[in-house]
Amino acid sequence: MGVPDDDNSDTVIIQKGKRGEEPNVITVNCPDKTGLGCDICRTILDFGLHIIKGDVNEVLSELELTIQRVKVTRTPDGHAVDLFFITDNLELLHTKARQDETYEQLRAVLGESCGFELQLAGPKYDNLQYISSLPPSVAEELFRCKIEDNEFHAQALSSEMTKLKKASVTIDNSLSPGHTLLQISCIDHKGFLYDIMRTLKDFSIQISFGRFSPVNKGQRELDLFIRQKDGRKIVDPEKQDAICSRLKVEMLHPLRVIITNRGPDTELLVANPIELSGNGRPRVSYDVTLALKNLGICIFSAEIGRHCTTDRDWEVCRFLLDDNCNTDMSTMVGRNRIVDKVRRTLMGW
């Protein structure tokens, strides 16, 4: 961020830690642009701590295939059918060479026991990236901006979730003649830096330089010297309030997790905001399915798509859960246990 590029060459250097417990250092040298920090953070978050070889989403990402929507169903004989609606970033999927490359990568991960095929979706699926409509009451609960104090108590959420409410965001224009200082203090969680960079990118805020402190008693401290796209400081009080308010909301609950009923069935819904550039948060579906697996809960069917509210687009994962498991989903205690486990996995707690 803000590193000049004298020779117009893009460079990425990964320096391994000298000892096993030391972190690796990634140095990126490339032309500056608004949202560069967000793009770098999304890429790092996409890989996680390590690449899971058995995750189809990772394979499609490596092939530069963007998932627009996913539908997963279970057949009566116990098999699963995964339907991925994808677009090719290289716009070559209509060619035999590109299709053969995709088949080879999928076969290398899934093995010969899984069958798969590629078909052109056709014009009737042009709007299929949007999920089927959500009931108004469910949408209101999933996308509302504020969690009330009594809900934190009633839902018996983790102590980390309660500490998120103490996040601090301040703006100071007195310390630099050309930049606004943004100071953020919040409990550490996976995607912490990405959530901040994503929000600033949506506000067209440029980051010149900053300091990202190590974790101290579970807390992260971040100082960023920022300015508007036109190079000026952020002096408008309304814009300052809008930035601080949005950052607090994104740090309080960057991912929305609820359980509701769909007829006689139990449904888990997970939503995360889409960047204005159209990108969604990486690895959400993997983390959710991992949490459910660790709870011993089977997924009867799944659907991943987008939902549009008045002010933004969201990626929504809908999972119909199999009631034949060790967790009693008919009680509030059982449902809270599922929500808390899924949220903790998504947040890296």
C-alpha positions as CSV (number, residue, x, y, z in Angstrom):
1,M,0.0,0.0,0.0
2,G,1.5,3.3,-1.1
3,V,4.8,1.7,-2.2
4,P,6.1,3.4,-5.4
5,D,6.8,1.3,-8.4
6,D,9.8,2.7,-10.2
7,D,10.3,0.0,-12.9
8,N,6.6,-0.7,-13.6
9,S,7.1,-4.4,-12.7
10,D,4.8,-6.3,-10.3
11,T,6.7,-8.3,-7.7
12,V,5.6,-10.6,-4.9
13,I,8.2,-11.9,-2.5
14,I,7.5,-14.5,0.2
15,Q,10.1,-14.6,3.0
16,K,9.8,-17.6,5.3
17,G,10.3,-17.2,9.0
18,K,13.7,-18.1,10.4
19,R,12.1,-20.5,12.9
20,G,9.0,-22.6,12.6
21,E,7.0,-20.4,14.9
22,E,7.9,-17.2,13.1
23,P,5.4,-15.9,10.5
24,N,6.2,-15.6,6.8
25,V,6.5,-12.2,5.3
26,I,4.8,-11.4,1.9
27,T,6.1,-8.3,0.1
28,V,4.0,-6.9,-2.8
29,N,5.4,-4.2,-5.1
30,C,2.9,-3.0,-7.7
31,P,1.2,0.2,-9.0
32,D,-1.0,1.7,-6.3
33,K,-4.8,1.9,-6.7
34,T,-7.8,2.4,-4.5
35,G,-8.7,-0.9,-2.9
36,L,-5.3,-2.5,-3.4
37,G,-5.1,-3.5,0.3
38,C,-8.6,-5.1,0.1
39,D,-7.6,-7.1,-3.0
40,I,-4.4,-8.4,-1.4
41,C,-6.2,-9.3,1.9
42,R,-8.9,-11.2,0.0
43,T,-6.3,-13.2,-1.9
44,I,-4.5,-14.1,1.3
45,L,-7.8,-14.9,3.0
46,D,-8.8,-17.1,0.1
47,F,-5.8,-19.4,0.7
48,G,-6.4,-19.5,4.5
49,L,-3.6,-21.1,6.6
50,H,-3.2,-23.7,4.0
51,I,-4.9,-24.9,0.8
52,I,-7.4,-27.7,1.4
53,K,-6.8,-30.2,-1.4
54,G,-10.2,-31.7,-1.3
55,D,-12.2,-28.4,-1.7
56,V,-13.8,-28.0,-5.1
57,N,-14.1,-24.2,-4.5
58,E,-10.3,-24.0,-4.3
59,V,-9.9,-25.8,-7.6
60,L,-12.4,-23.5,-9.4
61,S,-10.6,-20.5,-7.9
62,E,-7.2,-21.7,-9.2
63,L,-8.7,-22.2,-12.6
64,E,-10.0,-18.6,-12.5
65,L,-13.6,-19.8,-12.6
66,T,-16.0,-17.6,-10.6
67,I,-18.9,-19.4,-8.8
68,Q,-22.2,-17.5,-9.4
69,R,-24.4,-20.0,-7.6
70,V,-24.3,-23.4,-6.0
71,K,-27.1,-26.0,-5.4
72,V,-26.3,-29.2,-3.6
73,T,-28.9,-32.0,-3.2
74,R,-28.7,-35.6,-1.8
75,T,-30.1,-38.5,-3.8
76,P,-32.2,-41.3,-2.3
77,D,-29.2,-43.7,-2.7
78,G,-27.0,-41.6,-0.5
79,H,-25.0,-39.7,-3.2
80,A,-24.7,-36.0,-3.5
81,V,-25.2,-33.9,-6.6
82,D,-23.3,-30.6,-6.6
83,L,-24.4,-28.1,-9.2
84,F,-22.0,-25.1,-9.7
85,F,-23.1,-22.2,-12.0
86,I,-19.8,-20.6,-13.0
87,T,-18.4,-18.0,-15.3
88,D,-14.9,-18.1,-16.8
89,N,-12.7,-15.1,-16.1
90,L,-10.7,-16.0,-19.2
91,E,-13.8,-16.4,-21.3
92,L,-12.5,-19.6,-22.8
93,L,-14.7,-22.2,-21.3
94,H,-16.5,-22.8,-24.6
95,T,-13.2,-24.2,-26.0
96,K,-12.3,-27.9,-25.8
97,A,-8.8,-27.1,-24.4
98,R,-10.2,-25.1,-21.5
99,Q,-12.8,-27.7,-20.8
100,D,-10.2,-30.5,-20.8
101,E,-8.0,-28.4,-18.4
102,T,-11.0,-28.1,-16.0
103,Y,-11.8,-31.8,-16.2
104,E,-8.2,-32.7,-15.4
105,Q,-8.0,-30.4,-12.4
106,L,-11.3,-31.7,-11.0
107,R,-10.3,-35.3,-11.6
108,A,-7.0,-34.8,-9.8
109,V,-8.8,-33.6,-6.7
110,L,-12.0,-35.7,-6.7
111,G,-10.6,-38.9,-8.2
112,E,-12.2,-41.3,-10.6
113,S,-15.0,-42.2,-8.3
114,C,-16.8,-38.9,-8.9
115,G,-18.5,-38.1,-12.1
116,F,-18.8,-34.6,-13.5
117,E,-19.6,-32.8,-16.7
118,L,-19.7,-29.2,-18.1
119,Q,-22.7,-27.8,-19.8
120,L,-23.5,-24.3,-21.1
121,A,-26.2,-22.9,-18.9
122,G,-28.0,-20.9,-21.7
123,P,-29.8,-17.6,-21.5
124,K,-32.6,-18.9,-19.2
125,Y,-30.1,-18.9,-16.4
126,D,-28.9,-15.4,-16.8
127,N,-30.3,-14.2,-13.4
128,L,-29.7,-17.5,-11.6
129,Q,-27.0,-16.0,-9.4
130,Y,-29.8,-14.6,-7.2
131,I,-31.3,-17.1,-4.7
132,S,-34.9,-17.8,-4.4
133,S,-36.7,-15.1,-2.4
134,L,-36.4,-15.0,1.4
135,P,-39.4,-14.6,3.6
136,P,-39.6,-10.9,4.8
137,S,-39.2,-11.9,8.5
138,V,-36.1,-14.0,7.7
139,A,-34.6,-11.3,5.6
140,E,-35.2,-8.7,8.3
141,E,-33.5,-10.8,10.9
142,L,-30.6,-11.7,8.6
143,F,-29.7,-8.3,7.3
144,R,-30.4,-5.9,10.1
145,C,-27.5,-3.7,11.2
146,K,-27.8,-3.9,14.9
147,I,-27.8,-6.7,17.5
148,E,-29.6,-5.6,20.7
149,D,-28.0,-6.1,24.1
150,N,-30.7,-8.5,25.3
151,E,-30.1,-10.7,22.2
152,F,-26.4,-11.2,23.2
153,H,-27.6,-12.5,26.5
154,A,-30.5,-14.5,25.2
155,Q,-28.5,-16.3,22.5
156,A,-25.7,-17.3,25.0
157,L,-23.1,-16.2,22.5
158,S,-19.4,-16.6,23.1
159,S,-17.4,-14.2,25.2
160,E,-15.5,-13.1,22.0
161,M,-18.8,-12.1,20.4
162,T,-19.6,-9.9,23.3
163,K,-16.2,-8.3,23.2
164,L,-16.8,-7.3,19.6
165,K,-19.2,-4.7,20.9
166,K,-16.3,-2.8,22.5
167,A,-14.6,-2.1,19.1
168,S,-13.3,1.4,18.9
169,V,-13.0,3.5,15.7
170,T,-11.7,7.1,15.7
171,I,-10.7,9.7,13.1
172,D,-8.1,12.4,13.8
173,N,-7.0,15.1,11.4
174,S,-4.6,16.9,13.7
175,L,-1.5,14.7,13.3
176,S,-0.8,15.0,9.6
177,P,-1.1,17.9,7.2
178,G,-2.0,15.7,4.3
179,H,-3.7,12.6,5.7
180,T,-6.5,11.6,8.0
181,L,-5.5,9.2,10.8
182,L,-7.9,6.3,11.2
183,Q,-7.4,4.3,14.5
184,I,-9.1,1.0,15.1
185,S,-9.1,-1.3,18.1
186,C,-11.0,-4.6,18.0
187,I,-10.8,-8.2,19.2
188,D,-8.8,-10.2,16.7
189,H,-10.7,-12.5,14.2
190,K,-10.1,-14.1,10.9
191,G,-10.5,-11.6,8.1
192,F,-10.1,-8.6,10.5
193,L,-7.9,-6.7,8.1
194,Y,-9.9,-7.8,5.0
195,D,-13.2,-6.5,6.5
196,I,-11.6,-3.1,7.2
197,M,-10.0,-2.8,3.7
198,R,-13.2,-4.0,2.0
199,T,-15.1,-1.2,3.8
200,L,-12.6,1.5,3.0
201,K,-12.5,0.3,-0.7
202,D,-16.3,0.7,-0.9
203,F,-15.9,4.3,0.3
204,S,-13.2,4.9,-2.3
205,I,-10.7,5.6,0.4
206,Q,-7.0,5.5,-0.4
207,I,-4.5,4.1,2.2
208,S,-1.1,5.7,2.1
209,F,0.6,3.8,5.0
210,G,-0.2,2.3,8.3
211,R,0.7,0.1,11.3
212,F,-0.8,-3.3,12.1
213,S,0.1,-4.3,15.7
214,P,0.6,-7.9,16.9
215,V,-2.2,-9.5,18.9
216,N,-2.2,-8.3,22.5
217,K,-4.5,-10.1,24.9
218,G,-6.8,-11.0,21.9
219,Q,-6.9,-7.3,20.7
220,R,-5.8,-5.8,17.4
221,E,-4.7,-2.2,17.0
222,L,-4.6,-0.6,13.5
223,D,-3.4,2.9,12.6
224,L,-4.0,3.9,8.9
225,F,-3.2,7.2,7.3
226,I,-5.9,7.7,4.7
227,R,-7.3,10.2,2.2
228,Q,-10.1,10.5,-0.3
229,K,-9.7,9.5,-3.9
230,D,-9.0,13.1,-4.9
231,G,-6.1,13.1,-2.5
232,R,-7.7,15.3,0.2
233,K,-8.2,14.7,3.9
234,I,-11.6,13.5,5.2
235,V,-12.9,16.6,6.9
236,D,-16.7,16.2,6.3
237,P,-18.2,15.2,9.6
238,E,-21.0,13.3,7.9
239,K,-18.6,11.2,5.9
240,Q,-16.4,10.6,9.0
241,D,-19.5,9.4,10.9
242,A,-20.5,7.2,8.0
243,I,-17.1,5.5,7.7
244,C,-16.8,5.0,11.5
245,S,-20.4,3.6,11.8
246,R,-19.9,1.2,8.9
247,L,-16.6,-0.1,10.2
248,K,-18.1,-0.7,13.6
249,V,-21.0,-2.7,12.0
250,E,-18.6,-4.7,9.8
251,M,-16.4,-5.6,12.8
252,L,-19.4,-6.4,15.1
253,H,-20.8,-9.0,12.7
254,P,-19.1,-9.2,9.3
255,L,-21.0,-12.5,8.8
256,R,-24.6,-13.0,9.6
257,V,-25.6,-16.4,10.9
258,I,-29.2,-17.4,11.9
259,I,-31.3,-20.6,12.1
260,T,-34.9,-20.6,11.0
261,N,-37.6,-22.9,9.9
262,R,-38.4,-23.7,6.2
263,G,-41.7,-25.5,6.6
264,P,-41.0,-28.6,8.7
265,D,-37.3,-28.4,8.0
266,T,-34.5,-26.5,9.9
267,E,-32.5,-24.1,7.8
268,L,-29.2,-22.4,8.5
269,L,-28.5,-19.1,6.7
270,V,-25.1,-17.4,6.5
271,A,-24.7,-14.0,4.7
272,N,-21.7,-11.8,4.0
273,P,-21.6,-8.5,2.1
274,I,-20.5,-8.4,-1.5
275,E,-17.9,-5.8,-2.4
276,L,-18.9,-3.1,-4.8
277,S,-16.5,-4.7,-7.2
278,G,-18.6,-7.8,-7.1
279,N,-16.3,-10.1,-5.1
280,G,-17.5,-12.0,-2.1
281,R,-15.7,-13.2,1.0
282,P,-13.5,-16.3,0.4
283,R,-14.0,-19.7,2.0
284,V,-17.3,-19.1,3.7
285,S,-19.0,-22.2,2.4
286,Y,-16.0,-24.3,3.4
287,D,-15.9,-23.0,6.9
288,V,-19.7,-23.5,7.4
289,T,-19.6,-27.1,6.2
290,L,-16.5,-27.8,8.3
291,A,-18.4,-26.5,11.4
292,L,-21.4,-28.6,10.7
293,K,-19.2,-31.7,10.1
294,N,-17.5,-31.2,13.4
295,L,-21.0,-31.0,15.1
296,G,-22.0,-34.2,13.3
297,I,-24.8,-32.5,11.4
298,C,-25.5,-33.7,7.8
299,I,-26.7,-31.3,5.1
300,F,-29.8,-32.4,3.2
301,S,-29.4,-29.7,0.5
302,A,-27.6,-26.4,0.0
303,E,-28.0,-23.3,-2.1
304,I,-25.5,-20.4,-2.5
305,G,-26.4,-17.3,-4.3
306,R,-26.9,-13.5,-4.0
307,H,-29.6,-11.4,-2.4
308,C,-30.1,-7.7,-3.0
309,T,-31.2,-5.3,-0.2
310,T,-31.8,-1.6,-0.4
311,D,-28.1,-0.6,0.0
312,R,-26.0,-3.6,-1.0
313,D,-25.7,-7.1,-2.4
314,W,-25.1,-10.1,-0.2
315,E,-23.9,-13.6,-0.7
316,V,-26.2,-16.0,1.1
317,C,-25.6,-19.6,1.9
318,R,-28.8,-21.6,2.7
319,F,-28.4,-25.1,4.2
320,L,-31.3,-27.5,4.9
321,L,-30.1,-29.6,7.9
322,D,-30.8,-33.2,8.5
323,D,-32.7,-33.7,11.7
324,N,-31.2,-37.1,12.3
325,C,-28.1,-36.0,14.2
326,N,-26.8,-35.7,17.7
327,T,-27.9,-32.1,18.1
328,D,-31.5,-31.4,19.0
329,M,-32.5,-28.6,16.6
330,S,-36.0,-28.3,18.1
331,T,-34.7,-26.5,21.2
332,M,-33.2,-23.0,21.5
333,V,-30.1,-24.4,23.2
334,G,-29.4,-26.8,20.3
335,R,-29.9,-24.0,17.7
336,N,-27.7,-21.6,19.6
337,R,-25.0,-24.2,19.8
338,I,-25.1,-24.6,16.0
339,V,-25.0,-20.8,15.4
340,D,-22.2,-20.3,17.8
341,K,-20.1,-23.1,16.4
342,V,-20.6,-21.8,12.8
343,R,-19.8,-18.2,13.8
344,R,-16.7,-19.2,15.7
345,T,-15.4,-21.2,12.8
346,L,-16.0,-18.4,10.4
347,M,-14.3,-15.9,12.8
348,G,-11.3,-18.2,13.4
349,W,-12.0,-18.5,17.2
